[in-house]
């Protein structure tokens, strides 16, 4: 197998997804850090949009974190990052889509909202979404600590990077994850204990500093 290069930025949660997928699959890769504030000219040949992550393997180029992660999962059979049955895989992709279409946009809507009324509405909606996640994890609780059992998967990876950055919402918008969502808290703690997560984690202060422009409405 040709060497995999992952073009990434440590601040970016989308790139974080793909770093986690590669590390969980135990695939060797070369990490190329891109400064998103001062992108090198040559990076436009990798991704004309200038976004991360991007994956290169020989002449093969791929963009978009969820597509990259699907590819990474298919590069080798073990460990699998999607469930064993077709129905479960479809369900996993449904929740991955929920992350992309509901949870992640709401995270940024709350963070970038400048008016108190808009912030309050977004915070209420985020609490509702968090309750949905907690209920789903609770429904699966007897099957293992992850979304689909005892093996971490692409569904966990689709959500986790924004929970590592939750300090940003807490600092700028005063939103804590409600204490009564105990199963969600347990899942976050389980993810934090994984080697792939610990090796690439950043302190809360780093994210708070990096996301100040979002919170001030400058992004």
C-alpha positions in Angstrom: 0.0 0.0 0.0 1.3 3.4 -0.9 2.0 5.8 1.9 -0.9 7.9 3.0 -0.5 11.7 3.5 -3.1 13.5 5.5 -3.2 17.3 5.1 -4.6 18.6 8.4 -4.7 21.5 10.9 -4.8 20.7 14.6 -7.4 23.4 15.2 -9.9 21.9 12.7 -12.4 19.4 14.0 -13.1 18.0 10.5 -9.4 17.2 10.1 -9.5 15.8 13.6 -12.0 13.3 12.5 -9.7 11.9 9.8 -6.6 11.8 12.1 -8.7 9.8 14.6 -9.9 7.4 11.8 -6.3 6.7 10.6 -5.0 6.2 14.1 -7.9 3.9 15.1 -7.2 1.8 12.0 -3.5 1.7 12.9 -2.6 2.8 9.4 0.8 4.5 9.0 0.5 8.0 7.5 2.4 11.2 7.1 0.8 14.2 8.8 1.2 17.5 6.9 0.1 20.4 9.0 -1.5 23.3 7.1 -1.6 26.8 8.5 -5.1 27.8 7.7 -4.3 31.5 8.2 -1.4 31.3 5.8 -1.9 28.4 3.5 1.0 27.6 1.2 0.4 28.3 -2.5 1.0 24.6 -3.4 -1.9 23.5 -1.3 -4.4 24.7 -3.9 -3.2 21.8 -6.1 -4.3 19.4 -3.3 -7.6 21.1 -2.5 -8.6 24.1 -4.6 -11.1 25.0 -1.8 -8.2 25.3 0.6 -10.0 23.3 3.3 -8.7 20.4 5.4 -8.6 17.5 5.6 -7.3 16.2 2.4 -5.8 12.7 1.8 -3.2 11.8 -0.8 -2.1 8.3 -1.6 0.2 8.3 -4.6 -1.8 10.1 -7.4 -5.1 9.6 -5.6 -6.6 12.6 -3.9 -9.6 12.7 -1.6 -11.3 15.5 0.3 -14.1 15.9 2.9 -13.7 14.2 6.3 -16.6 11.8 6.2 -15.6 10.5 2.7 -12.0 10.3 3.7 -13.0 8.3 6.8 -15.1 5.8 4.7 -12.1 5.3 2.5 -9.7 4.9 5.4 -12.1 2.2 6.9 -12.0 0.3 3.6 -8.2 0.4 3.3 -7.9 -2.6 5.6 -10.4 -4.9 7.3 -9.3 -4.6 10.9 -10.3 -3.1 13.1 -13.7 -2.3 11.5 -15.1 1.2 12.1 -18.6 0.3 10.9 -20.9 -2.4 12.3 -21.1 -5.9 10.9 -24.6 -5.9 9.4 -26.0 -3.9 6.5 -28.8 -2.6 8.7 -26.5 -1.4 11.4 -24.1 0.2 8.9 -27.1 2.0 7.4 -28.1 3.2 10.9 -24.5 4.2 11.6 -24.5 6.4 8.5 -27.8 7.9 9.5 -26.3 9.1 12.8 -23.2 10.3 11.0 -25.5 12.3 8.8 -27.2 13.7 11.9 -23.9 14.9 13.1 -23.2 16.7 9.9 -26.7 18.1 9.3 -27.8 18.9 12.8 -25.2 18.9 15.6 -22.2 20.4 13.8 -24.1 23.3 12.1 -25.8 24.1 15.4 -22.4 24.2 17.2 -21.3 27.0 14.9 -24.7 28.7 14.9 -24.5 29.1 18.6 -20.9 30.1 18.6 -21.2 32.8 16.0 -24.6 34.2 17.1 -24.1 37.8 18.3 -27.6 38.7 19.5 -28.7 37.4 22.9 -32.1 36.2 21.6 -30.4 34.2 18.8 -27.9 32.8 21.3 -30.7 31.7 23.6 -32.6 30.0 20.8 -29.5 28.2 19.6 -28.6 27.1 23.1 -32.1 25.7 23.7 -31.9 23.8 20.4 -28.5 22.5 21.3 -29.7 21.2 24.6 -32.5 19.4 22.8 -30.0 17.8 20.4 -27.8 16.7 23.3 -30.8 15.1 24.9 -31.4 13.2 21.6 -27.8 11.9 21.7 -28.0 10.9 25.3 -31.3 9.0 24.7 -29.8 7.2 21.8 -26.7 6.2 23.7 -28.8 5.2 26.7 -30.9 2.9 24.4 -27.6 1.2 23.3 -26.0 1.2 26.8 -26.1 -2.5 27.3 -24.3 -3.2 24.1 -21.1 -1.4 24.9 -19.7 2.1 25.6 -19.6 3.2 22.0 -22.4 3.9 19.5 -22.3 0.4 18.1 -21.0 -1.8 20.8 -17.5 -2.4 22.2 -15.6 -1.2 19.1 -15.2 2.5 18.5 -16.5 3.5 15.1 -17.0 6.2 12.5 -20.2 7.4 14.3 -18.2 8.1 17.5 -15.5 9.8 15.4 -18.1 11.9 13.5 -19.2 13.6 16.8 -16.3 13.6 19.1 -14.1 16.5 17.9 -16.7 19.0 18.7 -17.0 17.6 22.3 -13.3 18.1 22.7 -13.9 21.7 21.7 -16.9 22.1 24.0 -14.9 24.4 26.2 -15.4 27.0 23.5 -19.1 27.0 23.9 -18.8 27.0 27.6 -16.4 29.9 27.7 -18.1 32.2 25.1 -21.7 31.2 25.4 -21.9 29.8 29.0 -23.3 26.4 27.8 -22.3 23.4 29.8 -23.4 19.9 28.9 -26.3 19.3 31.4 -25.2 17.1 34.2 -28.3 14.9 33.9 -27.1 13.6 30.5 -25.0 11.1 32.3 -24.8 8.6 29.4 -23.5 11.2 27.1 -21.0 12.3 29.7 -19.9 8.7 30.1 -19.4 8.3 26.3 -17.3 11.5 26.2 -15.1 10.2 29.1 -14.7 6.9 27.3 -13.6 8.6 24.1 -11.2 10.8 26.1 -9.5 7.7 27.4 -8.6 6.3 23.9 -5.0 6.5 22.9 -5.9 8.0 19.5 -7.8 10.8 21.3 -5.2 11.4 24.0 -2.3 11.5 21.6 -3.9 14.3 19.5 -5.8 16.2 22.2 -5.3 20.0 22.9 -6.0 21.8 26.1 -9.2 23.9 26.5 -7.2 27.1 26.5 -5.9 26.4 23.0 -9.4 26.1 21.6 -10.7 29.1 23.5 -7.9 31.2 22.0 -8.3 29.8 18.5 -12.0 30.3 18.3 -12.2 33.9 19.5 -12.9 35.2 16.0 -15.9 32.8 15.6 -17.3 34.0 18.9 -16.8 37.7 18.0 -18.6 37.2 14.7 -15.5 37.8 12.6 -15.8 34.3 10.9 
